[in-house]
Amino acid sequence: MVGNRAVAYMGPGKVEIQDTDYPTLELRDGPGVNPANVGRKTPHGVILKCVATNICGSDQHMVRGRTTAPEGLVLGHEITGEVVEKGPDVEFIQVGDVCSVPFNISCGRCRNCKEGRTGICLNVNPDRPGSAYGYVDMGGWIGGQAQYVMVPYADWNLLKFPDRDQAMEKILDLAMLSDIFPTGYHGCVTAGVTTGSTVYIAGAGPVGLAAATSAFLLGAAVVIIGDLNEERLAKARSFGCETVNISEGEPQDQIEQILGVPEVDCAVDAVGFEARGHGREADVERPATVLNSLMTIARAGGAIGIPGLYVTGDPGAQDEAAKEGSLSLRLGLGWAKSHAFYTGQCPVMRYNRQLMMAILHDRVSIAKNVDATPIPLERAPQGYAEFDQGAARKYVLDPHGLISSPR
């Protein structure tokens, strides 16, 4: 009998590698599994051998204890894998296919899925619209930071790579299709980035760097990225971004030095609810800082894309309002400037095929820009610790030793 090993959240600041059950085509009880989903059969699903499974900043929020995630939850929503078993209702995906898995779990049948809004599928999470693998309050679908994982609605959810050998040559780039590349791209599209745009992106973590990469792909004239971490800012500069160190003061002042005016056409929040203040408050958590600053920076009539994560429950927040996701926003400023705000999960399937083609035909080097770094599954705790300390890398777990190191 084939076994399985997986990365599990074991309390604030702690993850460990556990021996766990090999997945089946049924959702079984376990940490974080919604009781209404226990016993849910998935004849439309497949079992994947995980080729690459990434550590995400969203996972890090849970590991820091900033959500209500239960101990024992198997982590991982950024999955790329090979099909090793398929259910009787799977018609088009075949054993041996290498595929990208959108982090959104969606049924393909409900109203929202049919409208392309796969981040808020109505049928996969009994508590609320939207679901993801290995994530708190998302229905309890088992995470993919593991050797093997089950993916439901496979014909709908999986993006098959056209050629296996070509895919394995570019696997570090293609591994970014499950989440951060489409998420960064979505942030830019919803912010209105187009040919000649000036763009400000808050946050130089992997999603921010993916957004910057996307902005250039969309034709932006100037991409400015702001962060506290100088190593991450250096990574942004390595592929043509202008940078702002927000520990030195308000970003609009530094933006004016770059552009001659203190505003941009388009703004993207790639930070989310663990934002810190600017200038002298750079070491203090201020969860509304980014959103409020983007309303100042974005031109009147502009849009703000918000791929950064905000939550409804944050037990580690510094005030009672923030613990339930209530922030002190300058909404009047955004209203006065006629800003558009775009929030929520990126609907990955809206973009992943096009971005796959850009990767396969050498139009973009996303793995290089985010410094995708493969590590064995057993080193996941070290990867989480280094990422938490601000490492300017995107850690890619390699459960079966199938990934070649980047050239």
Secondary structure, 3 states (H helix, E strand, C coil): CCCEEEEEECCCCCEEEEEECCCCCEECCCCCCCHHHCCEECCCCEEEEEEEEECCHHHHHHHCCCCCCCCCEECCCEEEEEEEEECCCCCCCCCCCEEEECCECCCCCCHHHHCCCHHHCCCCCCCCCCCECCCCCCCCCCCCCECEEEECCHHHHCEECCCHHHHHHCHHHHHHHHCHHHHHHHHHHHCCCCCCCEEEEECCCHHHHHHHHHHHHCCCCEEEEEECCHHHHHHHHCCCCEEEEHHHCCHHHHHHHHHCCCCEEEEEECCCCCCECCHHHCCCECCCHHHHHHHHHEEEEEEEECCCCCCCCCCCCCCHHHHCCCCCCCHHHHHHCCCEEECCCCCHHHCHHHHHHHHHCCCCCHHHHHCEEEEEHHHHHHHHHHHHCCCCCEEEEECCCCCCCCC
